Amino acid sequence: MNSIVDSRTPSAVDAAERYTAHNYHPLPVVITEADGCWVTDVDGRRYLDFLSGYSALNFGHRHPALIAAAHAQLDRLTLTSRAFIHDQFAEFCQRLAALTGQDLVLPMNTGAEAVETAIKVARKWGYQVKGVPDGQAKIIVAADNFHGRTTTIISFSTDEDARADFGPYTPGFEIVAYGDLEALAEAIDDYTVAVLLEPIQGEAGVLVPPDGYLSGVRALCSSRNVLFLADEIQSGLARTGRTFAVDHEDVKPDMHIMGKALGGGIVPVSAVAASREVLGVLKPGQHGSTFGGNPLSCAVGIEVIKLLETGEYQQRSAQLGAMMHEQLRALIGRGVTAVRGRGLWAGVDIDPGVMTGRQASEKLMGRGMLAKDTHGTTIRLAPPLVIEEDEITWAVRQLAEVIGAA
Ligand SMILES: Cc1ncc(COP(=O)(O)O)c(C=O)c1O
């Protein structure tokens, strides 16, 4: 390990600040290697990763099966565009359709693109199948949502940082309170084509809706002929202890929107999955992406789905998550005001009288644990699902010591 005097971190942080737009406020750590739950910085310090790339690293850093699939594919074929068909495409789509219980899959790259795909498909379904008058389609979303950063998506954000000065905004969205079924029922009208929701709101601070909300949304959407679009980009793929967060209420949405962990922490892979009636509205030329569904993405995605098919990661998240939540709840009243979440995913509210979420994250970093604050007082904990019991216990102890609870 380098001494403080010849540390490489300050100059590497400076260089990154000097040459990039300041659209993020990262912790001052410069990572150079990673394996499983652990990352190493340019000075040789090791940290336990409790963010997992916002759940893009559910299977840990460089999972051997995923790395092997990527290597093998790199040596054969990386890109064709969708102008041609490649030999990894059908298997990826078929396996993802089976995992979601849907008929058809449309792969894209980033989460925001998958959400854009969902919006476009829902509108087209509204005009062509439901019979909404042209240009009138309405999509209902929740307050405090986070669905990505495109101009359309930020148009219905309630976060001023995300939205201000990026107008003019895309019309056609109505915002209702998250978790409020009555407000949703009132907002649905004849022009409503879809309800777009995160089954657990991640960026808002890991907000879990009241029990019965997701099944209530399902029932409302079915009875009013409205599509339920579930943004499982952060909550899905084993993060909450089930394959999808909607599974906790045995709900099947009309569309699963996926991203992040679908690319195994190696490549950006996102997708939507829906019935033939819904996704079948798209015809050649109406939507697409040069890189969406490329061979490398599909090869890695196939291995991701195989990992999920074992059920091991869902089980680990459920069991270890219960343990993590129990340990975190013991901190309530001792520097922590609330703990929310499901599986290996928690939003921990730090008592503002003790310190900010940022200060807590920086102190944790100093102790070898990487977590990230959100909305001032909350820190999000989302370790890779390959984490071990003793590592969770160690991490919660670091948090307890940082906030003075230990
Ligand atoms: C629920 C949800 N939807 C969409 C996105 C956007 O994904 P991406 O950053 O890959 O565009 C995110 C990213 O945090 C997310 O959490």
The ligand as a MOL file (V3000), in Angstrom:
LIG
                    3D

  0  0  0     0  0            999 V3000
M  V30 BEGIN CTAB
M  V30 COUNTS 16 16 0 0 0
M  V30 BEGIN ATOM
M  V30 1 C -35.7760 2.1650 -11.6350 0
M  V30 2 C -34.8130 2.6960 -12.6460 0
M  V30 3 N -35.2220 2.8990 -13.9090 0
M  V30 4 C -34.3950 3.3650 -14.8530 0
M  V30 5 C -33.0890 3.6640 -14.5690 0
M  V30 6 C -32.1850 4.2100 -15.6530 0
M  V30 7 O -31.2310 3.2640 -16.0190 0
M  V30 8 P -29.9290 3.7480 -16.8400 0
M  V30 9 O -29.1040 4.5620 -15.9040 0
M  V30 10 O -29.2460 2.4590 -17.2390 0
M  V30 11 O -30.4180 4.5210 -18.0120 0
M  V30 12 C -32.6130 3.4780 -13.2740 0
M  V30 13 C -31.2170 3.8170 -12.9160 0
M  V30 14 O -30.8650 4.0280 -11.7810 0
M  V30 15 C -33.4960 2.9790 -12.2860 0
M  V30 16 O -33.1070 2.7940 -11.0190 0
M  V30 END ATOM
M  V30 BEGIN BOND
M  V30 1 1 1 2
M  V30 2 1 2 3
M  V30 3 2 2 15
M  V30 4 2 3 4
M  V30 5 1 4 5
M  V30 6 1 5 6
M  V30 7 2 5 12
M  V30 8 1 6 7
M  V30 9 1 7 8
M  V30 10 2 8 9
M  V30 11 1 8 10
M  V30 12 1 8 11
M  V30 13 1 12 13
M  V30 14 1 12 15
M  V30 15 2 13 14
M  V30 16 1 15 16
M  V30 END BOND
M  V30 END CTAB
M  END
